[in-house]
């Protein structure tokens, strides 16, 4: 038991040093490229890995959904991840990855699981503009016997949205409440590497009447913050005349949300800026680290009403 707890603590403490652990897996042969590609997802999102059980087909299921599985009394949807990305698993779909995203649990069918690797977020680069349909958020650079190896980090939020669309994710202005007044000239600085997440954040902020600047990575947000500060200072103002609040995801290429938040809170220029973390990484361990790095609030994706309430509270607007 002590060994298990130590492993959990060590993995959780990676968030203090801009690191992550990536579960690597294969989805089969890519006919277009004529090879087998390597994919990855954050270990924090993987609850369990099991051999392929019996799957029950469900009438009227959307494309790429194989059916459901009964896992110790919990009925989970099973998504054919190989079909989603256009691969052909020659040895079959042999493994289920049980994952937790944005308050939901689901199973992804894959061909094989390769390894778990520990990386610095600096080894993970944004893939936007190079990935079809926005299904890949970033590319992880790995070392294998001295050779460079690339793994595609999947945007599971976008995949879930495509395979299992939900009306609950739509923005309802009435539930969000009245528009929020900001100090004239100030904006929300937001950061998220997922295309679908950024779209939903933009829709939510617009519905709240909040102007915003949105970035694709934590590093981009940090660079923006420093550039804005320099510009404001040169014109006789402070960062608080431009940035009212920072809204950030946790998992992002180059710099994660924990590191971004810690940088903000440890810099005297920025420490008074409220930071709200908005993430599909849920659980008590992550929420404890949110408090440790000094964030003002944590809200799990994706409920627009909850996000609106968290922003109002952080901005001290009821």
ChimeraX attribute file (.defattr): number of C-alpha atoms within 10 A of each C-alpha:
attribute: neighborCount
match mode: 1-to-1
recipient: residues
	/A:1	6
	/A:2	7
	/A:3	8
	/A:4	9
	/A:5	10
	/A:6	11
	/A:7	12
	/A:8	12
	/A:9	12
	/A:10	11
	/A:11	16
	/A:12	18
	/A:13	16
	/A:14	15
	/A:15	21
	/A:16	15
	/A:17	12
	/A:18	21
	/A:19	23
	/A:20	23
	/A:21	20
	/A:22	22
	/A:23	21
	/A:24	20
	/A:25	22
	/A:26	21
	/A:27	28
	/A:28	24
	/A:29	19
	/A:30	16
	/A:31	11
	/A:32	8
	/A:33	8
	/A:34	8
	/A:35	11
	/A:36	15
	/A:37	16
	/A:38	18
	/A:39	21
	/A:40	26
	/A:41	20
	/A:42	18
	/A:43	18
	/A:44	19
	/A:45	21
	/A:46	18
	/A:47	13
	/A:48	12
	/A:49	14
	/A:50	12
	/A:51	12
	/A:52	16
	/A:53	12
	/A:54	10
	/A:55	14
	/A:56	13
	/A:57	14
	/A:58	12
	/A:59	7
	/A:60	8
	/A:61	14
	/A:62	14
	/A:63	13
	/A:64	17
	/A:65	22
	/A:66	19
	/A:67	19
	/A:68	20
	/A:69	20
	/A:70	13
	/A:71	11
	/A:72	6
	/A:73	7
	/A:74	10
	/A:75	12
	/A:76	18
	/A:77	23
	/A:78	22
	/A:79	26
	/A:80	22
	/A:81	24
	/A:82	22
	/A:83	17
	/A:84	16
	/A:85	18
	/A:86	14
	/A:87	20
	/A:88	17
	/A:89	19
	/A:90	10
	/A:91	11
	/A:92	15
	/A:93	21
	/A:94	15
	/A:95	19
	/A:96	24
	/A:97	24
	/A:98	20
	/A:99	20
	/A:100	19
	/A:101	20
	/A:102	17
	/A:103	13
	/A:104	11
	/A:105	16
	/A:106	20
	/A:107	26
	/A:108	20
	/A:109	24
	/A:110	23
	/A:111	24
	/A:112	19
	/A:113	19
	/A:114	13
	/A:115	10
	/A:116	15
	/A:117	15
	/A:118	14
	/A:119	17
	/A:120	18
	/A:121	20
	/A:122	16
	/A:123	15
	/A:124	24
	/A:125	19
	/A:126	19
	/A:127	19
	/A:128	18
	/A:129	10
	/A:130	12
	/A:131	15
	/A:132	10
	/A:133	13
	/A:134	18
	/A:135	23
	/A:136	26
	/A:137	26
	/A:138	26
	/A:139	23
	/A:140	23
	/A:141	17
	/A:142	17
	/A:143	10
	/A:144	9
	/A:145	7
	/A:146	7
	/A:147	7
	/A:148	9
	/A:149	13
	/A:150	16
	/A:151	20
	/A:152	23
	/A:153	25
	/A:154	21
	/A:155	20
	/A:156	19
	/A:157	18
	/A:158	20
	/A:159	20
	/A:160	14
	/A:161	13
	/A:162	17
	/A:163	16
	/A:164	16
	/A:165	13
	/A:166	10
	/A:167	7
	/A:168	10
	/A:169	14
	/A:170	14
	/A:171	17
	/A:172	14
	/A:173	16
	/A:174	9
	/A:175	11
	/A:176	19
	/A:177	13
	/A:178	13
	/A:179	15
	/A:180	16
	/A:181	12
	/A:182	15
	/A:183	11
	/A:184	9
	/A:185	11
	/A:186	17
	/A:187	19
	/A:188	19
	/A:189	22
	/A:190	26
	/A:191	30
	/A:192	28
	/A:193	25
	/A:194	25
	/A:195	19
	/A:196	18
	/A:197	22
	/A:198	18
	/A:199	12
	/A:200	18
	/A:201	23
	/A:202	18
	/A:203	17
	/A:204	22
	/A:205	21
	/A:206	14
	/A:207	20
	/A:208	19
	/A:209	14
	/A:210	17
	/A:211	16
	/A:212	20
	/A:213	14
	/A:214	21
	/A:215	18
	/A:216	21
	/A:217	27
	/A:218	27
	/A:219	20
	/A:220	16
	/A:221	24
	/A:222	20
	/A:223	12
	/A:224	16
	/A:225	19
	/A:226	15
	/A:227	13
	/A:228	17
	/A:229	21
	/A:230	14
	/A:231	14
	/A:232	16
	/A:233	13
	/A:234	10
	/A:235	9
	/A:236	7
	/A:237	13
	/A:238	17
	/A:239	20
	/A:240	18
	/A:241	16
	/A:242	19
	/A:243	22
	/A:244	24
	/A:245	22
	/A:246	27
	/A:247	25
	/A:248	30
	/A:249	29
	/A:250	25
	/A:251	23
	/A:252	26
	/A:253	28
	/A:254	19
	/A:255	24
	/A:256	28
	/A:257	30
	/A:258	29
	/A:259	21
	/A:260	24
	/A:261	26
	/A:262	18
	/A:263	16
	/A:264	24
	/A:265	19
	/A:266	13
	/A:267	10
	/A:268	9
	/A:269	14
	/A:270	18
	/A:271	15
	/A:272	14
	/A:273	19
	/A:274	23
	/A:275	27
	/A:276	27
	/A:277	25
	/A:278	26
	/A:279	21
	/A:280	21
	/A:281	22
	/A:282	20
	/A:283	13
	/A:284	9
	/A:285	13
	/A:286	19
	/A:287	17
	/A:288	12
	/A:289	16
	/A:290	22
	/A:291	13
	/A:292	12
	/A:293	20
	/A:294	19
	/A:295	25
	/A:296	20
	/A:297	19
	/A:298	23
	/A:299	22
	/A:300	19
	/A:301	22
	/A:302	21
	/A:303	18
	/A:304	23
	/A:305	18
	/A:306	15
	/A:307	24
	/A:308	22
	/A:309	16
	/A:310	19
	/A:311	27
	/A:312	16
	/A:313	15
	/A:314	20
	/A:315	19
	/A:316	9
	/A:317	11
	/A:318	10
